[in-house]
Amino acid sequence: MEGAQFSGCPANFARNFIRSRLKLPLFFTLSKLMKEESQSKTSLEFSKGVEVTIFFLYTIYMIKKGECGTPGLGSIRSAYFVGIKGTGMCALAELMHNRGIAVSGSDIDEVFYTDEILRELGIPFHESFDASHIENPDLVIHSAAYSFQTNVEMAEVQRRGIPVCKFSDAVGAYSADFDSTGITGVHGKTSTTALAGTLLKGTGIPAQVLVGSAVRGFGSSKFADRSTLKLGDKYFVAETCEYQRNFLSFHPKRIILTSVESDHVDCFPRYEDIRDAFLEYGRLLPHDGEFIYCADDTGASEVALALKKEKPGIKLVPYGFSAPGDYRIESYQVHNERIKIQIGLFPFELTIRIPGKHTALNAAAAIALVSLFVRKEFGDENNDGWNDERREGVRKALEGFSGSKRRSEILGEASGILFLDDYGHHPTEIKTTLNGFKEFYPSRRIVISFMSHTYSRTTALFDDFASSFAKADIAFFHKIYSSAREVYNGGISGRALYEKVREIKGESVFYTEEPNEGFDLLRNLLRPGDLFITMGAGNNWTLGKKLFYFFRDGGLR
C-alpha cells in the first residue's frame, strides 16, 4: 500500500455529482455523454476539463429551474424492456412491476426459463423486435446486447427521443429509492448475493434482493428458481458488476467487496485499472458508510485501506480466515460432503452443502452484512440484535442453501456419475472450484469440459489458465466462446490452450472444437463414481445436459 497511487477521472467525478442531483430522464441523457467522455481514449484532459465545467454549470442551472430531485424511479409510470428475457432484465422487470409500474418488453422467440416467470407475473412481452412495439413508455431499458445501431426498436426509441438507459443504470436508479447495498468483486459476487438473500429470509429482514443468477428457494413452489427475493421494501441488496464500471450507477450505503485481481482486460488493461475502479465505487459510499471486505484477498484489502485513508468516517468490516473480530472463520472442516465452519459471532458450528473454502468466505460475507441489518432492525447501542431465534434462522438457512444456477449447480446423478455445471471462467475461479470439488469428493475421478470465454481474457491470463487444471483427472477443451464485443485476430485459440495444458498433464487432455463433438468419446470414457463438470461462461453446458440425460435414460440416446 505504501506509495500506491490511485487515479480518478474528472468526468466520472462530475458524473457522480450530477447523478445525485438530477431527475431520472435528464440524468440518463447527461450520464451517457459523461460516460462516453470518460471512456474516450483520444480526448484530451483539456477537453475533459471544459466538459466538466459546462456540466457543473448546467447542473446548477437545472437546480434553479427545479429540475432536480430524486435520481430514482419515483416518477416512472411505465417502462419497456428491450431484451426482457435475460436473467437480470426479467428480475428488474419483476421488481418494477411489484412497485406498480406498467412493464412490458420484447426479446427473441427462443424459450428461456424466464418466459414462465413473466407470464406468471402477467407482464406482456413480444417475441420479436419491431418498431411498432414501442408505444409511449416513460422509460426504455435495454440489455447490453442491444444498441441503437443493431436493434430496430432501439433505433425507433432514439428517433422519437424517448428516455432510454441500459440495465445497470436502471438498477442504479432503482437503488436510489432504498437503503441499498451493492455486492461486488471479481469472484464470488453472485454466490455471496444469493447467500445474503437466503440469510435475510432466515432472519426476517424487510429487504428485496437482486441476483445475477436464478437462486433455488427464492421463488414460489412452482418457480423455485428466481433471481429476485422480496421480503419488504426497506432495504435493497443487489449484485453489482465492475465491467465497464457499470456499478458506478448504483447508490450504495454499504458495499461488500469479495476480491480484486486482473480481469476484463479489454477495459482494465492493468491491475491498477480494475483496482481503481473498485476504489471509485467505494467513494460513492456516504461519509459514514460500511465497507465489508475479504481480509484474505490482497486486492480487496488494498482497496479498503485506500478508501479508509480518503474517507476516515467509513466503517471497515473485514471477514475471512485472517480477519480480526466477529467475522473471522475460526474453523473449517469437510465431512460427509458438507463443509462445517465456525465464525466468531456464532457460538455453534454452521453447515453448508456447497463445496470449497470460497463458499465459507462467501457465507462469512453474507453473515457480516446480515449482522449489520440485524443491529439496525433489532439492536441498540448495548445490544447487537442477535437472539437464539435469529441465530437458528441463520443456521437453518445456510444448511438449506443449495446454490444458484451455474454456480456448482448439481444437474443430478445417473449411472453413478455426478453431473455438475459451473460458470467459473477465470483461472482463480477454476483452481478454487476444482480444489473444492476434490476436497468434497475425494474418491471421485474429476472429468472436466472447459470452454474459455473471450480472446482477450484467455490471451492475457494464458499461463494462469494452463496451470489451473491440476485437480482435474481428465480435461476436455473447446474453442474460445467469444464475446460480441471482440473479433478473433489470429492469436491465442482454444486449441492453443489445450496444447499448453497437454504439455503439463499429458495424455489425459482432449480437444473438440465444438463441445457436443466430445459426446461420443465421453459417453465411453465416463464410469460410475466419476464427477463430470462443465465449466466456463460458454455454451458447453449443453454437453453436460446431453450426457446426463443419456446416462439417466440407461444409455438410450
Buried (B, 14 or more C-beta within 10 A) or exposed (E): EEEEEBEEBBBBBBBBBBBBBBBBBBBBBBBBEBBEBBBEEEBEEEEBEEBBEEBEEBBEEBEEEEBBEBBBBEEBEBBBBBBBBBBBBBBBBBBBBBBEBBBBBBBEEEEBBBBEBBEEBEBEBBEEBEBEBBEEBBBBBBBBBBEBEEBBBBBBBBEEEBBBBBBBBBBBBBBBBBBBBBBBBBBBBBBBBBBBBBBBBBBBBEBBBBBBBBBBBBBEEEBEBBBBBBBEBBBBBBBBBBBBBBBBBBBBBBBBBBBBBBBBBBBBEEBBBBBBBBBBBBBBBEEEBBBBBBBBBEBBBBBBEBBBEEBEEBEBBBBBBEBEEBBBBEEEEBEEEBBBBBBBBBEEEBBBBBBBBBBBBBBBBBBBBBBBBBBEBBBEEEEBBBEEEBBEBBBEBBEBBBBBBBBBBEBEBBBEBBBBBBBBBBBBBBBBBBBBBBBBBEEBBBBBBBBBBBBBBBBBBBEBBBBBBEBBBBBBBBBBBBBEEEEEEEEBBBBBBBBBBBEEBEEEBBBBEBBBEBBEEBBEBBEEEBBBBBBBBBBBBBBBBBBBBBBBEEEEE
